[in-house]
């Protein structure tokens, strides 16, 4: 099987979570979890990241137009005010936040998912094992799809502070048939 960006993101979404009690580096040691390639055939939802998503990310990380053109191979690529994004807005199926110990954090991630499951479906968001020192909210917490390949956007907001070096959780979108899991890691 040829693995492109789409295939790898699908594998992340259908991975079975692992136990952070077995390895203190948690997701940084074992990734999103144990992969089940059978479920990758029909994952329910996917997070599509396009070239412009990566351009915004690179510009937001301080790359200038010259460096961006080297990376993209496109002499028309440029960093402008309109495409200066943040690492939090790169449309990946995971959420990672670096913070300082015991410092209050308030960050919002923006994501868009595409329905590749049932044509009509209703996904409910659940934060699995939310850390007691963090408030993690998803808005909206229900995504209703009326057709295949329809997209919906949501935000995930993390507020609070951590005292452990790594705190893990996950967002699970569940429509009763598909459970689409995205790891959440806050670390210092």
C-alpha positions in Angstrom: 0.0 0.0 0.0 1.3 3.5 -0.9 1.3 5.7 2.2 0.6 9.3 1.6 -0.4 12.0 4.0 -4.1 10.8 4.0 -3.2 7.2 4.8 -1.0 8.2 7.7 -3.6 10.4 9.2 -6.2 7.7 8.9 -3.9 5.3 10.7 -3.5 7.8 13.5 -7.3 8.2 13.8 -8.0 4.5 14.2 -5.2 3.6 16.5 -6.0 2.0 19.9 -4.7 4.2 22.7 -1.9 2.8 24.8 -1.2 3.2 28.5 1.0 6.1 29.6 1.6 4.2 32.9 3.9 1.9 30.9 6.1 4.7 29.5 6.5 8.1 31.1 7.0 9.8 27.7 3.4 8.8 26.8 2.5 9.7 23.3 6.0 10.9 22.6 7.2 7.3 23.1 4.4 5.3 21.4 2.6 7.8 19.2 -1.2 7.7 18.8 -1.3 4.0 19.9 -1.5 0.6 18.4 -2.6 0.8 14.7 -5.5 -1.3 13.4 -5.1 -1.2 9.6 -8.5 -3.0 9.0 -10.4 0.0 10.5 -8.4 2.4 8.2 -10.5 1.2 5.2 -13.5 3.1 6.5 -12.4 5.5 9.3 -15.6 7.7 9.5 -13.9 11.1 9.6 -10.5 12.4 8.3 -8.6 15.6 8.9 -7.4 16.9 5.5 -4.3 19.0 5.6 -3.6 20.8 2.3 -0.5 22.6 1.0 -1.8 26.0 2.2 -2.2 24.5 5.7 1.6 23.8 5.7 2.4 27.1 4.1 0.5 28.9 6.9 2.3 26.7 9.5 5.8 27.4 8.1 5.1 31.1 7.8 3.9 31.2 11.4 7.1 29.4 12.5 9.2 32.3 11.1 10.1 31.0 7.7 10.5 33.8 5.1 9.4 33.7 1.5 12.8 32.6 0.2 13.0 29.6 2.6 9.3 28.8 1.9 10.0 28.7 -1.8 12.9 26.3 -1.3 10.6 23.9 0.7 7.6 24.1 -1.5 9.5 24.2 -4.8 7.0 26.9 -5.9 8.4 30.3 -6.8 5.0 31.8 -6.3 4.8 30.8 -2.6 5.2 33.7 -0.2 4.7 34.5 3.5 2.1 37.2 3.9 0.0 38.5 6.7 -3.0 36.5 5.4 -1.2 33.2 5.5 0.8 33.6 8.8 -0.7 30.8 10.9 0.2 29.0 14.1 1.2 25.5 14.9 -2.2 25.1 16.7 -4.1 25.5 13.4 -2.3 22.9 11.3 -5.2 20.6 10.5 -3.7 17.4 12.0 -5.6 14.7 13.9 -3.7 15.4 17.1 -3.3 18.3 19.6 0.0 19.0 21.3 0.7 22.0 23.5 4.0 23.0 25.0 3.7 25.1 28.1 5.6 26.1 31.3 5.1 24.2 34.5 2.3 25.6 36.8 1.6 28.5 34.3 -2.0 29.1 33.3 -2.6 28.3 29.6 -5.4 29.3 27.4 -5.1 28.0 23.8 -7.6 27.3 21.0 -7.0 24.8 18.2 -9.0 25.0 15.0 -9.7 21.8 13.0 -11.8 20.7 10.1 -12.9 17.1 9.5 -14.4 15.5 6.4 -17.1 12.9 6.6 -16.1 9.6 4.8 -18.3 7.3 6.9 -22.1 7.3 6.7 -23.8 9.8 4.5 -26.0 11.0 7.3 -24.3 10.9 10.7 -24.2 12.7 14.0 -20.8 12.7 15.9 -20.7 13.5 19.6 -17.5 14.8 21.1 -16.1 13.2 24.2 -12.9 14.1 26.0 -11.5 10.8 27.3 -9.7 10.9 30.7 -9.6 14.7 31.0 -6.8 15.8 33.3 -8.1 17.4 36.5 -5.9 20.5 36.2 -7.1 21.3 32.7 -10.4 22.3 31.2 -10.7 20.9 27.7 -13.8 21.9 25.6 -14.9 21.2 22.1 -17.1 23.7 20.2 -19.4 22.6 18.7 -19.5 19.3 20.6 -21.9 17.7 18.0 -21.1 17.5 14.3 -24.1 16.6 12.0 -23.4 15.5 8.5 -25.9 15.2 5.7 -23.7 13.8 2.9 -20.4 12.1 2.2 -17.3 14.4 1.8 -19.0 17.2 3.7 -16.7 19.2 6.0 -17.3 20.6 9.4 -15.1 22.8 11.6 -14.6 22.8 15.3 -12.4 24.2 18.0 -10.7 22.5 20.9 -9.9 24.8 23.8 -7.4 24.0 26.6 -7.3 26.1 29.8 -5.4 25.5 33.0 -2.0 24.5 34.2 0.0 21.3 34.6 2.4 20.1 37.2 3.4 16.8 35.5 5.9 16.9 32.6 3.3 15.3 30.3 -0.5 15.2 30.6 -2.5 13.1 28.1 -6.1 13.0 27.1 -7.9 12.4 23.8 -10.9 13.7 21.8 -13.2 11.0 20.6 -15.8 11.7 17.9 -18.5 9.0 18.1 -21.5 8.4 15.9 -22.4 5.0 17.3 -20.6 3.2 14.4 -17.3 5.0 14.2 -15.1 6.2 17.0 -12.5 8.7 15.7 -9.8 9.3 18.3 -7.3 12.2 18.4 -4.6 12.4 21.1 -4.2 15.5 23.2 -0.9 16.1 24.9 0.1 19.0 27.1 3.7 19.0 28.2 6.6 21.1 29.4 
